[in-house]
Amino acid sequence: MKEYEIVATFLNGCAGEAHPQTEFLEAELNDPADFIRQKHSVDFDKFVREDLPDGRVVYSYKSTVCYIYEFTEI
C-alpha cells in the first residue's frame, strides 16, 4: 500500500466556483481508484483520471456538481 495526501474539492452548481468546499485527507491505498470507487460507487465510471507529470493523480467528475480529487503520494 502507498500513502497519499488527498485534496478533495466539491463545487456545487448553485454556489458556483466562487465557494468551493475543500477537504484535506490522508489515506493508505493500493490504488487511488479504490478511494473514488468507495465514495462514488454509482458514478465511478463517469470520473476521468489524469496522470500529471509531477506524479499527482487527479480524478474529476463534472456535472451540475463537480468533484475533484487530487492524490499525491507521500
PQR file with spaces between the fields and no chain letter, atoms N, CA, C, O and H, PARSE charges and radii, in Angstrom:
ATOM       1  N    MET     1       0.836   -1.193    0.000 -0.4000 1.5000
ATOM       2  CA   MET     1       0.000    0.000    0.000 -0.0000 2.0000
ATOM       3  C    MET     1       0.870    1.242    0.000  0.5500 1.7000
ATOM       4  O    MET     1       1.982    1.254    0.528 -0.5500 1.4000
ATOM       5  N    LYS     2       0.332    2.276   -0.604 -0.4000 1.5000
ATOM       6  CA   LYS     2       1.014    3.563   -0.630 -0.0000 2.0000
ATOM       7  C    LYS     2       0.199    4.567    0.176  0.5500 1.7000
ATOM       8  O    LYS     2      -1.021    4.444    0.287 -0.5500 1.4000
ATOM       9  H    LYS     2      -0.571    2.266   -1.033  0.4000 1.0000
ATOM      10  N    GLU     3       0.876    5.551    0.730 -0.4000 1.5000
ATOM      11  CA   GLU     3       0.199    6.594    1.498 -0.0000 2.0000
ATOM      12  C    GLU     3       0.038    7.826    0.603  0.5500 1.7000
ATOM      13  O    GLU     3       0.975    8.256   -0.068 -0.5500 1.4000
ATOM      14  H    GLU     3       1.866    5.652    0.640  0.4000 1.0000
ATOM      15  N    TYR     4      -1.170    8.378    0.615 -0.4000 1.5000
ATOM      16  CA   TYR     4      -1.482    9.530   -0.227 -0.0000 2.0000
ATOM      17  C    TYR     4      -2.041   10.680    0.599  0.5500 1.7000
ATOM      18  O    TYR     4      -2.751   10.481    1.585 -0.5500 1.4000
ATOM      19  H    TYR     4      -1.932    8.030    1.160  0.4000 1.0000
ATOM      20  N    GLU     5      -1.699   11.886    0.164 -0.4000 1.5000
ATOM      21  CA   GLU     5      -2.392   13.088    0.620 -0.0000 2.0000
ATOM      22  C    GLU     5      -3.451   13.350   -0.445  0.5500 1.7000
ATOM      23  O    GLU     5      -3.161   13.328   -1.642 -0.5500 1.4000
ATOM      24  H    GLU     5      -1.123   12.048   -0.637  0.4000 1.0000
ATOM      25  N    ILE     6      -4.677   13.596    0.001 -0.4000 1.5000
ATOM      26  CA   ILE     6      -5.791   13.785   -0.920 -0.0000 2.0000
ATOM      27  C    ILE     6      -6.388   15.165   -0.707  0.5500 1.7000
ATOM      28  O    ILE     6      -6.736   15.540    0.413 -0.5500 1.4000
ATOM      29  H    ILE     6      -4.912   13.613    0.973  0.4000 1.0000
ATOM      30  N    VAL     7      -6.501   15.911   -1.788 -0.4000 1.5000
ATOM      31  CA   VAL     7      -7.198   17.193   -1.757 -0.0000 2.0000
ATOM      32  C    VAL     7      -8.524   16.954   -2.479  0.5500 1.7000
ATOM      33  O    VAL     7      -8.551   16.725   -3.688 -0.5500 1.4000
ATOM      34  H    VAL     7      -6.219   15.606   -2.697  0.4000 1.0000
ATOM      35  N    ALA     8      -9.606   17.010   -1.733 -0.4000 1.5000
ATOM      36  CA   ALA     8     -10.941   16.765   -2.284 -0.0000 2.0000
ATOM      37  C    ALA     8     -11.681   18.098   -2.396  0.5500 1.7000
ATOM      38  O    ALA     8     -11.850   18.811   -1.407 -0.5500 1.4000
ATOM      39  H    ALA     8      -9.584   17.196   -0.751  0.4000 1.0000
ATOM      40  N    THR     9     -12.115   18.421   -3.605 -0.4000 1.5000
ATOM      41  CA   THR     9     -12.814   19.676   -3.850 -0.0000 2.0000
ATOM      42  C    THR     9     -14.198   19.375   -4.403  0.5500 1.7000
ATOM      43  O    THR     9     -14.352   18.560   -5.312 -0.5500 1.4000
ATOM      44  H    THR     9     -11.977   17.842   -4.408  0.4000 1.0000
ATOM      45  N    PHE    10     -15.198   20.038   -3.849 -0.4000 1.5000
ATOM      46  CA   PHE    10     -16.586   19.883   -4.276 -0.0000 2.0000
ATOM      47  C    PHE    10     -17.119   21.249   -4.667  0.5500 1.7000
ATOM      48  O    PHE    10     -17.072   22.195   -3.880 -0.5500 1.4000
ATOM      49  H    PHE    10     -15.073   20.700   -3.110  0.4000 1.0000
ATOM      50  N    LEU    11     -17.624   21.346   -5.880 -0.4000 1.5000
ATOM      51  CA   LEU    11     -18.217   22.596   -6.365 -0.0000 2.0000
ATOM      52  C    LEU    11     -19.690   22.350   -6.636  0.5500 1.7000
ATOM      53  O    LEU    11     -20.047   21.505   -7.458 -0.5500 1.4000
ATOM      54  H    LEU    11     -17.663   20.578   -6.519  0.4000 1.0000
ATOM      55  N    ASN    12     -20.535   23.084   -5.949 -0.4000 1.5000
ATOM      56  CA   ASN    12     -21.977   22.970   -6.122 -0.0000 2.0000
ATOM      57  C    ASN    12     -22.400   23.859   -7.279  0.5500 1.7000
ATOM      58  O    ASN    12     -21.940   24.996   -7.388 -0.5500 1.4000
ATOM      59  H    ASN    12     -20.245   23.770   -5.281  0.4000 1.0000
ATOM      60  N    GLY    13     -23.265   23.359   -8.137 -0.4000 1.5000
ATOM      61  CA   GLY    13     -23.732   24.123   -9.280 -0.0000 2.0000
ATOM      62  C    GLY    13     -24.400   25.429   -8.905  0.5500 1.7000
ATOM      63  O    GLY    13     -24.321   26.397   -9.662 -0.5500 1.4000
ATOM      64  H    GLY    13     -23.639   22.436   -8.049  0.4000 1.0000
ATOM      65  N    CYS    14     -25.052   25.483   -7.758 -0.4000 1.5000
ATOM      66  CA   CYS    14     -25.752   26.699   -7.332 -0.0000 2.0000
ATOM      67  C    CYS    14     -24.775   27.765   -6.845  0.5500 1.7000
ATOM      68  O    CYS    14     -24.907   28.937   -7.197 -0.5500 1.4000
ATOM      69  H    CYS    14     -25.116   24.697   -7.144  0.4000 1.0000
ATOM      70  N    ALA    15     -23.806   27.364   -6.046 -0.4000 1.5000
ATOM      71  CA   ALA    15     -22.846   28.329   -5.489 -0.0000 2.0000
ATOM      72  C    ALA    15     -21.747   28.668   -6.491  0.5500 1.7000
ATOM      73  O    ALA    15     -21.099   29.710   -6.389 -0.5500 1.4000
ATOM      74  H    ALA    15     -23.699   26.411   -5.761  0.4000 1.0000
ATOM      75  N    GLY    16     -21.547   27.784   -7.453 -0.4000 1.5000
ATOM      76  CA   GLY    16     -20.533   28.032   -8.461 -0.0000 2.0000
ATOM      77  C    GLY    16     -19.128   27.850   -7.930  0.5500 1.7000
ATOM      78  O    GLY    16     -18.928   27.380   -6.810 -0.5500 1.4000
ATOM      79  H    GLY    16     -22.073   26.937   -7.536  0.4000 1.0000
ATOM      80  N    GLU    17     -18.170   28.223   -8.732 -0.4000 1.5000
ATOM      81  CA   GLU    17     -16.774   28.054   -8.366 -0.0000 2.0000
ATOM      82  C    GLU    17     -16.317   29.075   -7.335  0.5500 1.7000
ATOM      83  O    GLU    17     -15.197   28.985   -6.832 -0.5500 1.4000
ATOM      84  H    GLU    17     -18.332   28.605   -9.642  0.4000 1.0000
ATOM      85  N    ALA    18     -17.158   30.034   -7.016 -0.4000 1.5000
ATOM      86  CA   ALA    18     -16.782   31.061   -6.048 -0.0000 2.0000
ATOM      87  C    ALA    18     -16.710   30.520   -4.622  0.5500 1.7000
ATOM      88  O    ALA    18     -16.030   31.105   -3.779 -0.5500 1.4000
ATOM      89  H    ALA    18     -18.068   30.107   -7.425  0.4000 1.0000
ATOM      90  N    HIS    19     -17.399   29.413   -4.337 -0.4000 1.5000
ATOM      91  CA   HIS    19     -17.448   28.873   -2.985 -0.0000 2.0000
ATOM      92  C    HIS    19     -17.169   27.368   -2.961  0.5500 1.7000
ATOM      93  O    HIS    19     -18.037   26.588   -2.571 -0.5500 1.4000
ATOM      94  H    HIS    19     -17.951   28.938   -5.021  0.4000 1.0000
ATOM      95  N    PRO    20     -15.982   26.958   -3.369 -0.5600 1.5000
ATOM      96  CA   PRO    20     -15.690   25.517   -3.340  0.2800 2.0000
ATOM      97  C    PRO    20     -15.512   25.023   -1.908  0.5500 1.7000
ATOM      98  O    PRO    20     -15.053   25.757   -1.033 -0.5500 1.4000
ATOM      99  N    GLN    21     -15.881   23.771   -1.690 -0.4000 1.5000
ATOM     100  CA   GLN    21     -15.638   23.121   -0.408 -0.0000 2.0000
ATOM     101  C    GLN    21     -14.420   22.225   -0.603  0.5500 1.7000
ATOM     102  O    GLN    21     -14.414   21.352   -1.470 -0.5500 1.4000
ATOM     103  H    GLN    21     -16.253   23.174   -2.401  0.4000 1.0000
ATOM     104  N    THR    22     -13.396   22.449    0.206 -0.4000 1.5000
ATOM     105  CA   THR    22     -12.155   21.698    0.065 -0.0000 2.0000
ATOM     106  C    THR    22     -11.836   20.970    1.360  0.5500 1.7000
ATOM     107  O    THR    22     -11.979   21.521    2.451 -0.5500 1.4000
ATOM     108  H    THR    22     -13.401   23.159    0.911  0.4000 1.0000
ATOM     109  N    GLU    23     -11.405   19.730    1.221 -0.4000 1.5000
ATOM     110  CA   GLU    23     -11.074   18.896    2.364 -0.0000 2.0000
ATOM     111  C    GLU    23      -9.706   18.259    2.102  0.5500 1.7000
ATOM     112  O    GLU    23      -9.417   17.852    0.977 -0.5500 1.4000
ATOM     113  H    GLU    23     -11.290   19.282    0.334  0.4000 1.0000
ATOM     114  N    PHE    24      -8.874   18.173    3.126 -0.4000 1.5000
ATOM     115  CA   PHE    24      -7.559   17.554    3.020 -0.0000 2.0000
ATOM     116  C    PHE    24      -7.572   16.263    3.828  0.5500 1.7000
ATOM     117  O    PHE    24      -7.946   16.261    5.001 -0.5500 1.4000
ATOM     118  H    PHE    24      -9.109   18.504    4.040  0.4000 1.0000
ATOM     119  N    LEU    25      -7.160   15.161    3.193 -0.4000 1.5000
ATOM     120  CA   LEU    25      -7.196   13.851    3.826 -0.0000 2.0000
ATOM     121  C    LEU    25      -5.883   13.127    3.605  0.5500 1.7000
ATOM     122  O    LEU    25      -5.094   13.515    2.743 -0.5500 1.4000
ATOM     123  H    LEU    25      -6.856   15.163    2.240  0.4000 1.0000
ATOM     124  N    GLU    26      -5.643   12.076    4.378 -0.4000 1.5000
ATOM     125  CA   GLU    26      -4.537   11.154    4.151 -0.0000 2.0000
ATOM     126  C    GLU    26      -5.117    9.748    4.189  0.5500 1.7000
ATOM     127  O    GLU    26      -5.992    9.445    4.999 -0.5500 1.4000
ATOM     128  H    GLU    26      -6.283   11.761    5.078  0.4000 1.0000
ATOM     129  N    ALA    27      -4.613    8.889    3.297 -0.4000 1.5000
ATOM     130  CA   ALA    27      -5.120    7.520    3.253 -0.0000 2.0000
ATOM     131  C    ALA    27      -4.053    6.590    2.709  0.5500 1.7000
ATOM     132  O    ALA    27      -3.219    6.989    1.896 -0.5500 1.4000
ATOM     133  H    ALA    27      -3.902    9.135    2.639  0.4000 1.0000
ATOM     134  N    GLU    28      -4.088    5.328    3.170 -0.4000 1.5000
ATOM     135  CA   GLU    28      -3.238    4.281    2.613 -0.0000 2.0000
ATOM     136  C    GLU    28      -4.083    3.504    1.628  0.5500 1.7000
ATOM     137  O    GLU    28      -5.120    2.946    1.986 -0.5500 1.4000
ATOM     138  H    GLU    28      -4.766    5.004    3.829  0.4000 1.0000
ATOM     139  N    LEU    29      -3.626    3.469    0.364 -0.4000 1.5000
ATOM     140  CA   LEU    29      -4.410    2.856   -0.707 -0.0000 2.0000
ATOM     141  C    LEU    29      -3.512    2.021   -1.603  0.5500 1.7000
ATOM     142  O    LEU    29      -2.334    2.330   -1.782 -0.5500 1.4000
ATOM     143  H    LEU    29      -2.784    3.923    0.073  0.4000 1.0000
ATOM     144  N    ASN    30      -4.074    0.965   -2.163 -0.4000 1.5000
ATOM     145  CA   ASN    30      -3.386    0.224   -3.214 -0.0000 2.0000
ATOM     146  C    ASN    30      -3.441    1.012   -4.508  0.5500 1.7000
ATOM     147  O    ASN    30      -2.488    1.019   -5.287 -0.5500 1.4000
ATOM     148  H    ASN    30      -5.031    0.714   -2.018  0.4000 1.0000
ATOM     149  N    ASP    31      -4.565    1.676   -4.730 -0.4000 1.5000
ATOM     150  CA   ASP    31      -4.791    2.426   -5.966 -0.0000 2.0000
ATOM     151  C    ASP    31      -5.763    3.562   -5.645  0.5500 1.7000
ATOM     152  O    ASP    31      -6.766    3.326   -4.972 -0.5500 1.4000
ATOM     153  H    ASP    31      -5.339    1.670   -4.097  0.4000 1.0000
ATOM     154  N    PRO    32      -5.495    4.792   -6.109 -0.5600 1.5000
ATOM     155  CA   PRO    32      -6.433    5.892   -5.853  0.2800 2.0000
ATOM     156  C    PRO    32      -7.852    5.601   -6.352  0.5500 1.7000
ATOM     157  O    PRO    32      -8.819    6.134   -5.809 -0.5500 1.4000
ATOM     158  N    ALA    33      -7.979    4.767   -7.370 -0.4000 1.5000
ATOM     159  CA   ALA    33      -9.308    4.417   -7.886 -0.0000 2.0000
ATOM     160  C    ALA    33     -10.167    3.746   -6.807  0.5500 1.7000
ATOM     161  O    ALA    33     -11.391    3.883   -6.815 -0.5500 1.4000
ATOM     162  H    ALA    33      -7.193    4.334   -7.811  0.4000 1.0000
ATOM     163  N    ASP    34      -9.529    3.023   -5.879 -0.4000 1.5000
ATOM     164  CA   ASP    34     -10.270    2.372   -4.789 -0.0000 2.0000
ATOM     165  C    ASP    34     -11.011    3.404   -3.938  0.5500 1.7000
ATOM     166  O    ASP    34     -12.149    3.182   -3.524 -0.5500 1.4000
ATOM     167  H    ASP    34      -8.535    2.912   -5.871  0.4000 1.0000
ATOM     168  N    PHE    35     -10.354    4.528   -3.687 -0.4000 1.5000
ATOM     169  CA   PHE    35     -10.959    5.598   -2.884 -0.0000 2.0000
ATOM     170  C    PHE    35     -12.183    6.176   -3.599  0.5500 1.7000
ATOM     171  O    PHE    35     -13.233    6.369   -2.986 -0.5500 1.4000
ATOM     172  H    PHE    35      -9.430    4.709   -4.023  0.4000 1.0000
ATOM     173  N    ILE    36     -12.039    6.449   -4.899 -0.4000 1.5000
ATOM     174  CA   ILE    36     -13.149    7.008   -5.680 -0.0000 2.0000
ATOM     175  C    ILE    36     -14.296    6.003   -5.762  0.5500 1.7000
ATOM     176  O    ILE    36     -15.461    6.369   -5.603 -0.5500 1.4000
ATOM     177  H    ILE    36     -11.186    6.292   -5.397  0.4000 1.0000
ATOM     178  N    ARG    37     -13.966    4.750   -6.009 -0.4000 1.5000
ATOM     179  CA   ARG    37     -14.977    3.695   -6.108 -0.0000 2.0000
ATOM     180  C    ARG    37     -15.778    3.576   -4.810  0.5500 1.7000
ATOM     181  O    ARG    37     -16.988    3.352   -4.839 -0.5500 1.4000
ATOM     182  H    ARG    37     -13.020    4.453   -6.138  0.4000 1.0000
ATOM     183  N    GLN    38     -15.100    3.726   -3.679 -0.4000 1.5000
ATOM     184  CA   GLN    38     -15.768    3.615   -2.381 -0.0000 2.0000
ATOM     185  C    GLN    38     -16.700    4.806   -2.129  0.5500 1.7000
ATOM     186  O    GLN    38     -17.812    4.627   -1.633 -0.5500 1.4000
ATOM     187  H    GLN    38     -14.117    3.907   -3.655  0.4000 1.0000
ATOM     188  N    LYS    39     -16.253    6.006   -2.464 -0.4000 1.5000
ATOM     189  CA   LYS    39     -17.049    7.212   -2.196 -0.0000 2.0000
ATOM     190  C    LYS    39     -18.150    7.439   -3.229  0.5500 1.7000
ATOM     191  O    LYS    39     -19.199    7.994   -2.904 -0.5500 1.4000
ATOM     192  H    LYS    39     -15.350    6.152   -2.867  0.4000 1.0000
ATOM     193  N    HIS    40     -17.917    7.016   -4.466 -0.4000 1.5000
ATOM     194  CA   HIS    40     -18.855    7.308   -5.563 -0.0000 2.0000
ATOM     195  C    HIS    40     -19.117    6.050   -6.387  0.5500 1.7000
ATOM     196  O    HIS    40     -18.908    6.049   -7.600 -0.5500 1.4000
ATOM     197  H    HIS    40     -17.065    6.565   -4.730  0.4000 1.0000
ATOM     198  N    SER    41     -19.564    5.000   -5.747 -0.4000 1.5000
ATOM     199  CA   SER    41     -19.720    3.726   -6.448 -0.0000 2.0000
ATOM     200  C    SER    41     -20.678    3.811   -7.640  0.5500 1.7000
ATOM     201  O    SER    41     -20.448    3.161   -8.660 -0.5500 1.4000
ATOM     202  H    SER    41     -19.733    5.001   -4.761  0.4000 1.0000
ATOM     203  N    VAL    42     -21.728    4.587   -7.526 -0.4000 1.5000
ATOM     204  CA   VAL    42     -22.710    4.696   -8.612 -0.0000 2.0000
ATOM     205  C    VAL    42     -22.140    5.469   -9.798  0.5500 1.7000
ATOM     206  O    VAL    42     -22.391    5.109  -10.948 -0.5500 1.4000
ATOM     207  H    VAL    42     -21.915    5.115   -6.697  0.4000 1.0000
ATOM     208  N    ASP    43     -21.384    6.516   -9.532 -0.4000 1.5000
ATOM     209  CA   ASP    43     -20.870    7.389  -10.592 -0.0000 2.0000
ATOM     210  C    ASP    43     -19.411    7.139  -10.946  0.5500 1.7000
ATOM     211  O    ASP    43     -18.820    7.931  -11.681 -0.5500 1.4000
ATOM     212  H    ASP    43     -21.181    6.809   -8.598  0.4000 1.0000
ATOM     213  N    PHE    44     -18.817    6.067  -10.448 -0.4000 1.5000
ATOM     214  CA   PHE    44     -17.387    5.842  -10.657 -0.0000 2.0000
ATOM     215  C    PHE    44     -17.010    5.879  -12.136  0.5500 1.7000
ATOM     216  O    PHE    44     -15.978    6.447  -12.493 -0.5500 1.4000
ATOM     217  H    PHE    44     -19.298    5.424   -9.851  0.4000 1.0000
ATOM     218  N    ASP    45     -17.824    5.286  -12.992 -0.4000 1.5000
ATOM     219  CA   ASP    45     -17.491    5.227  -14.417 -0.0000 2.0000
ATOM     220  C    ASP    45     -17.547    6.584  -15.111  0.5500 1.7000
ATOM     221  O    ASP    45     -17.108    6.707  -16.254 -0.5500 1.4000
ATOM     222  H    ASP    45     -18.663    4.825  -12.702  0.4000 1.0000
ATOM     223  N    LYS    46     -18.077    7.603  -14.440 -0.4000 1.5000
ATOM     224  CA   LYS    46     -18.148    8.953  -15.007 -0.0000 2.0000
ATOM     225  C    LYS    46     -16.924    9.797  -14.657  0.5500 1.7000
ATOM     226  O    LYS    46     -16.740   10.877  -15.217 -0.5500 1.4000
ATOM     227  H    LYS    46     -18.433    7.503  -13.511  0.4000 1.0000
ATOM     228  N    PHE    47     -16.096    9.323  -13.749 -0.4000 1.5000
ATOM     229  CA   PHE    47     -14.888   10.051  -13.356 -0.0000 2.0000
ATOM     230  C    PHE    47     -13.811    9.900  -14.424  0.5500 1.7000
ATOM     231  O    PHE    47     -13.680    8.848  -15.051 -0.5500 1.4000
ATOM     232  H    PHE    47     -16.245    8.445  -13.294  0.4000 1.0000
ATOM     233  N    VAL    48     -13.049   10.961  -14.620 -0.4000 1.5000
ATOM     234  CA   VAL    48     -11.942   10.975  -15.576 -0.0000 2.0000
ATOM     235  C    VAL    48     -10.638   11.024  -14.786  0.5500 1.7000
ATOM     236  O    VAL    48     -10.470   11.852  -13.891 -0.5500 1.4000
ATOM     237  H    VAL    48     -13.155   11.816  -14.111  0.4000 1.0000
ATOM     238  N    ARG    49      -9.718   10.122  -15.133 -0.4000 1.5000
ATOM     239  CA   ARG    49      -8.418   10.089  -14.462 -0.0000 2.0000
ATOM     240  C    ARG    49      -7.399   10.836  -15.312  0.5500 1.7000
ATOM     241  O    ARG    49      -7.363   10.704  -16.536 -0.5500 1.4000
ATOM     242  H    ARG    49      -9.854    9.450  -15.860  0.4000 1.0000
ATOM     243  N    GLU    50      -6.569   11.628  -14.625 -0.4000 1.5000
ATOM     244  CA   GLU    50      -5.488   12.351  -15.295 -0.0000 2.0000
ATOM     245  C    GLU    50      -4.213   12.144  -14.488  0.5500 1.7000
ATOM     246  O    GLU    50      -4.185   12.426  -13.290 -0.5500 1.4000
ATOM     247  H    GLU    50      -6.599   11.735  -13.631  0.4000 1.0000
ATOM     248  N    ASP    51      -3.165   11.656  -15.131 -0.4000 1.5000
ATOM     249  CA   ASP    51      -1.856   11.482  -14.503 -0.0000 2.0000
ATOM     250  C    ASP    51      -0.992   12.671  -14.883  0.5500 1.7000
ATOM     251  O    ASP    51      -0.654   12.851  -16.053 -0.5500 1.4000
ATOM     252  H    ASP    51      -3.188   11.427  -16.104  0.4000 1.0000
ATOM     253  N    LEU    52      -0.635   13.480  -13.901 -0.4000 1.5000
ATOM     254  CA   LEU    52       0.148   14.682  -14.154 -0.0000 2.0000
ATOM     255  C    LEU    52       1.642   14.367  -14.164  0.5500 1.7000
ATOM     256  O    LEU    52       2.072   13.405  -13.528 -0.5500 1.4000
ATOM     257  H    LEU    52      -0.910   13.334  -12.951  0.4000 1.0000
ATOM     258  N    PRO    53       2.441   15.167  -14.880 -0.5600 1.5000
ATOM     259  CA   PRO    53       3.889   14.919  -14.989  0.2800 2.0000
ATOM     260  C    PRO    53       4.611   14.878  -13.644  0.5500 1.7000
ATOM     261  O    PRO    53       5.635   14.204  -13.521 -0.5500 1.4000
ATOM     262  N    ASP    54       4.103   15.581  -12.638 -0.4000 1.5000
ATOM     263  CA   ASP    54       4.782   15.616  -11.339 -0.0000 2.0000
ATOM     264  C    ASP    54       4.393   14.435  -10.437  0.5500 1.7000
ATOM     265  O    ASP    54       4.798   14.390   -9.275 -0.5500 1.4000
ATOM     266  H    ASP    54       3.272   16.129  -12.738  0.4000 1.0000
ATOM     267  N    GLY    55       3.615   13.486  -10.962 -0.4000 1.5000
ATOM     268  CA   GLY    55       3.261   12.294  -10.204 -0.0000 2.0000
ATOM     269  C    GLY    55       1.885   12.324   -9.570  0.5500 1.7000
ATOM     270  O    GLY    55       1.401   11.296   -9.097 -0.5500 1.4000
ATOM     271  H    GLY    55       3.287   13.523  -11.905  0.4000 1.0000
ATOM     272  N    ARG    56       1.252   13.476   -9.550 -0.4000 1.5000
ATOM     273  CA   ARG    56      -0.089   13.554   -8.975 -0.0000 2.0000
ATOM     274  C    ARG    56      -1.093   12.843   -9.879  0.5500 1.7000
ATOM     275  O    ARG    56      -0.941   12.800  -11.099 -0.5500 1.4000
ATOM     276  H    ARG    56       1.646   14.312   -9.934  0.4000 1.0000
ATOM     277  N    VAL    57      -2.117   12.289   -9.246 -0.4000 1.5000
ATOM     278  CA   VAL    57      -3.210   11.647   -9.966 -0.0000 2.0000
ATOM     279  C    VAL    57      -4.476   12.429   -9.622  0.5500 1.7000
ATOM     280  O    VAL    57      -4.778   12.648   -8.449 -0.5500 1.4000
ATOM     281  H    VAL    57      -2.241   12.323   -8.254  0.4000 1.0000
ATOM     282  N    VAL    58      -5.213   12.848  -10.651 -0.4000 1.5000
ATOM     283  CA   VAL    58      -6.420   13.642  -10.447 -0.0000 2.0000
ATOM     284  C    VAL    58      -7.603   12.890  -11.037  0.5500 1.7000
ATOM     285  O    VAL    58      -7.577   12.473  -12.195 -0.5500 1.4000
ATOM     286  H    VAL    58      -4.968   12.671  -11.604  0.4000 1.0000
ATOM     287  N    TYR    59      -8.639   12.725  -10.222 -0.4000 1.5000
ATOM     288  CA   TYR    59      -9.908   12.180  -10.685 -0.0000 2.0000
ATOM     289  C    TYR    59     -10.926   13.304  -10.627  0.5500 1.7000
ATOM     290  O    TYR    59     -11.032   13.996   -9.614 -0.5500 1.4000
ATOM     291  H    TYR    59      -8.659   13.064   -9.281  0.4000 1.0000
ATOM     292  N    SER    60     -11.670   13.490  -11.698 -0.4000 1.5000
ATOM     293  CA   SER    60     -12.677   14.554  -11.698 -0.0000 2.0000
ATOM     294  C    SER    60     -13.957   14.073  -12.358  0.5500 1.7000
ATOM     295  O    SER    60     -13.948   13.232  -13.258 -0.5500 1.4000
ATOM     296  H    SER    60     -11.583   12.928  -12.521  0.4000 1.0000
ATOM     297  N    TYR    61     -15.048   14.632  -11.882 -0.4000 1.5000
ATOM     298  CA   TYR    61     -16.384   14.372  -12.417 -0.0000 2.0000
ATOM     299  C    TYR    61     -17.101   15.711  -12.446  0.5500 1.7000
ATOM     300  O    TYR    61     -17.259   16.369  -11.418 -0.5500 1.4000
ATOM     301  H    TYR    61     -15.056   15.315  -11.152  0.4000 1.0000
ATOM     302  N    LYS    62     -17.534   16.104  -13.641 -0.4000 1.5000
ATOM     303  CA   LYS    62     -18.181   17.400  -13.780 -0.0000 2.0000
ATOM     304  C    LYS    62     -19.577   17.224  -14.341  0.5500 1.7000
ATOM     305  O    LYS    62     -19.781   16.638  -15.405 -0.5500 1.4000
ATOM     306  H    LYS    62     -17.407   15.569  -14.476  0.4000 1.0000
ATOM     307  N    SER    63     -20.528   17.748  -13.592 -0.4000 1.5000
ATOM     308  CA   SER    63     -21.933   17.749  -13.981 -0.0000 2.0000
ATOM     309  C    SER    63     -22.525   19.005  -13.358  0.5500 1.7000
ATOM     310  O    SER    63     -21.865   20.045  -13.351 -0.5500 1.4000
ATOM     311  H    SER    63     -20.362   18.224  -12.728  0.4000 1.0000
ATOM     312  N    THR    64     -23.736   18.948  -12.838 -0.4000 1.5000
ATOM     313  CA   THR    64     -24.267   20.105  -12.115 -0.0000 2.0000
ATOM     314  C    THR    64     -23.477   20.323  -10.826  0.5500 1.7000
ATOM     315  O    THR    64     -23.446   21.424  -10.277 -0.5500 1.4000
ATOM     316  H    THR    64     -24.273   18.103  -12.843  0.4000 1.0000
ATOM     317  N    VAL    65     -22.843   19.256  -10.360 -0.4000 1.5000
ATOM     318  CA   VAL    65     -21.869   19.354   -9.268 -0.0000 2.0000
ATOM     319  C    VAL    65     -20.533   18.873   -9.816  0.5500 1.7000
ATOM     320  O    VAL    65     -20.489   18.118  -10.787 -0.5500 1.4000
ATOM     321  H    VAL    65     -22.868   18.361  -10.807  0.4000 1.0000
ATOM     322  N    CYS    66     -19.468   19.302   -9.205 -0.4000 1.5000
ATOM     323  CA   CYS    66     -18.143   18.941   -9.679 -0.0000 2.0000
ATOM     324  C    CYS    66     -17.340   18.379   -8.506  0.5500 1.7000
ATOM     325  O    CYS    66     -17.242   19.007   -7.451 -0.5500 1.4000
ATOM     326  H    CYS    66     -19.503   19.916   -8.416  0.4000 1.0000
ATOM     327  N    TYR    67     -16.770   17.195   -8.702 -0.4000 1.5000
ATOM     328  CA   TYR    67     -15.897   16.584   -7.709 -0.0000 2.0000
ATOM     329  C    TYR    67     -14.502   16.489   -8.309  0.5500 1.7000
ATOM     330  O    TYR    67     -14.336   16.015   -9.433 -0.5500 1.4000
ATOM     331  H    TYR    67     -16.850   16.686   -9.559  0.4000 1.0000
ATOM     332  N    ILE    68     -13.505   16.936   -7.565 -0.4000 1.5000
ATOM     333  CA   ILE    68     -12.119   16.832   -7.997 -0.0000 2.0000
ATOM     334  C    ILE    68     -11.313   16.258   -6.823  0.5500 1.7000
ATOM     335  O    ILE    68     -11.301   16.819   -5.727 -0.5500 1.4000
ATOM     336  H    ILE    68     -13.640   17.321   -6.652  0.4000 1.0000
ATOM     337  N    TYR    69     -10.649   15.140   -7.076 -0.4000 1.5000
ATOM     338  CA   TYR    69      -9.802   14.512   -6.066 -0.0000 2.0000
ATOM     339  C    TYR    69      -8.386   14.475   -6.602  0.5500 1.7000
ATOM     340  O    TYR    69      -8.130   13.921   -7.671 -0.5500 1.4000
ATOM     341  H    TYR    69     -10.659   14.684   -7.966  0.4000 1.0000
ATOM     342  N    GLU    70      -7.471   15.066   -5.856 -0.4000 1.5000
ATOM     343  CA   GLU    70      -6.069   15.119   -6.261 -0.0000 2.0000
ATOM     344  C    GLU    70      -5.257   14.277   -5.282  0.5500 1.7000
ATOM     345  O    GLU    70      -5.243   14.559   -4.083 -0.5500 1.4000
ATOM     346  H    GLU    70      -7.679   15.517   -4.988  0.4000 1.0000
ATOM     347  N    PHE    71      -4.584   13.248   -5.785 -0.4000 1.5000
ATOM     348  CA   PHE    71      -3.800   12.320   -4.963 -0.0000 2.0000
ATOM     349  C    PHE    71      -2.315   12.587   -5.162  0.5500 1.7000
ATOM     350  O    PHE    71      -1.819   12.603   -6.289 -0.5500 1.4000
ATOM     351  H    PHE    71      -4.596   13.019   -6.759  0.4000 1.0000
ATOM     352  N    THR    72      -1.610   12.796   -4.045 -0.4000 1.5000
ATOM     353  CA   THR    72      -0.163   12.980   -4.073 -0.0000 2.0000
ATOM     354  C    THR    72       0.449   11.940   -3.146  0.5500 1.7000
ATOM     355  O    THR    72       0.114   11.882   -1.963 -0.5500 1.4000
ATOM     356  H    THR    72      -2.013   12.783   -3.129  0.4000 1.0000
ATOM     357  N    GLU    73       1.342   11.123   -3.682 -0.4000 1.5000
ATOM     358  CA   GLU    73       1.980   10.102   -2.865 -0.0000 2.0000
ATOM     359  C    GLU    73       2.951   10.770   -1.890  0.5500 1.7000
ATOM     360  O    GLU    73       3.737   11.640   -2.267 -0.5500 1.4000
ATOM     361  H    GLU    73       1.614   11.171   -4.643  0.4000 1.0000
ATOM     362  N    ILE    74       2.875   10.336   -0.615 -0.4000 1.5000
ATOM     363  CA   ILE    74       3.789   10.889    0.399 -0.0000 2.0000
ATOM     364  C    ILE    74       4.658    9.797    0.983  0.5500 1.7000
ATOM     365  O    ILE    74       5.488   10.067    1.851 -0.5500 1.4000
ATOM     366  H    ILE    74       2.237    9.629   -0.309  0.4000 1.0000
